[in-house]
Amino acid sequence: MSTPQPPKLIVSDIDGTLLDSNGRVSSRLRDTITRAARMGTKIALATGRPHRWLTPVLDQLPFTPDCICANGAVVYDPSRDEVLVRHELDTEALGRIAEIAREALAGYGTYGFGVERVGSSAFDPEEECFLITPGYSPDLWDIGYGVVDVAELTSVPAAKILVRHPEMSSQELFDVLAPLIDPEDAHVTYSMNEGLLEFSAPGVNKATGVSIVATQHGIERERVLAFGDMPNDMEMLAWAGMGVAMANAEPLVQDAADVVTTSNDDFGVARVLESWF
């Protein structure tokens, strides 16, 4: 696989893409992407994670990438611990989404809500930024969260509101809720399969953040190379000059990409980059 010129901006999703199943950046990938950075290629991470959850990834890289967080709602500079851009759902939109979900999921069993508030630093207290309702089922990495009722949860603008139903798949939850959400209220997607939907400001997705970073560096869309594996990567893969899906990606994500590489456990990102760097 090749293009006439190497990319000027490489953008990678984190979980399931940059990281292997053990949460590590392989030495092969680290070496290849470091060569690209030393040759002047800009590197960015584009993730559903908040900027507070980037340190374990950044610690594995010998350079500091641009960071697009919360599915494009936040552009963050880790070298200065500074939020450069934020796109937030206002309180009215948060309340409408919560009410629609409560009505639609009545009779579906236990579910809950969460929100990601942007804050100002990666070191803001977790319990002030990641809030959940009592019905939300947290994952092992969800630590330090605050527990509040829906009224408090939706009382402050947020990068995204989450709906969690542990007994449904994310696709099942998407099929129930997404048709009920006005695109003028929110963008709906998911980044994991375990019954979690993510609602961002209308029109905001990873492509939004990538386009901002590309513009900041004066890089044409055609010179952007993007990697991803989940539905929250689809707009980014379609927007980039070349979008690459992992072999472990869902079929609809592979359909949105220009190229499919090997899995995150089989050096998928490194294999593509090695053709240039």
C-alpha positions, 0 to 999 in steps of 0.5 A: 500500500502506498500513496505518492507522498507520505502523510503529513498528519497521522491520527490514531484512535487509542483503544483497539488501535494504537494499543494492543489488548494488553494496553501497550504500544508495541516497540515496533509501533513506537519505533515506526511512529517515532521515526515519522515524528522525527521526519516532521510528520505531525502525530495526533491521538483521537479518542473517546477518552477524556484528557484526564485518561491519557497519561498511561498512553502518553507515558509510552511515547517518546514525543508529545502528540496533539490530543483529540478527546471525548470523541472530538469534543475536546482538543487538548495540548498535553505539553501545556495541560491546556484545553484548546477547544471545547464543544459542549452540550448545554444543559437543555440538550442534556436534559432532553436526551436524559428524558428521551432515554428514560421514556424509551428505556422504561421496562428495559431493566436497570440503566443509568447515565453519566457525564464527562465535564471538560474542566480545565486540566487533566488533573482536575478531581475525577469525581467533579468531572465524571459523574454518574447516576446510581443505575450506571454500571461503571467499568474497572477503570471508572474510578473516583466518579461522583454519584448524583441524581439526573437533575444534578447530572444535567445541570452543567454543560458537558462534553458528552452524556452517556447512557449505560445498560449492562444487559444490552449491547451498544448496537441494541441500545443504539437501535433503540435510542438513536432514532429518537434523537434530533441531530440538532440536539446531539451526535450519537455514537459508541466506542465499546460494545458493552451497552454504552452510548455516547452523545456529543454536541450536534455535528461534533465527532472525531473528524471535527477535532482532526480537522481543527488540528490539521488546520492549526498545522496548515495540513491539507485533508488529503495528507491526513492518515487516520486509524480506527476500529469502532463506530466513533471513528467512522467520520474520522476515517471517512474525512481523512485523505486515507482512512484505515480500519483495523482487522478487529474493527466492526464491519461497518467501520471497515466499510467506512475506511479506504484500507483494512490493515491487520489487528491491533495485536498484529501490528496493524498501525505499524504495518501501514506506517512502515510503507512510508517511514 
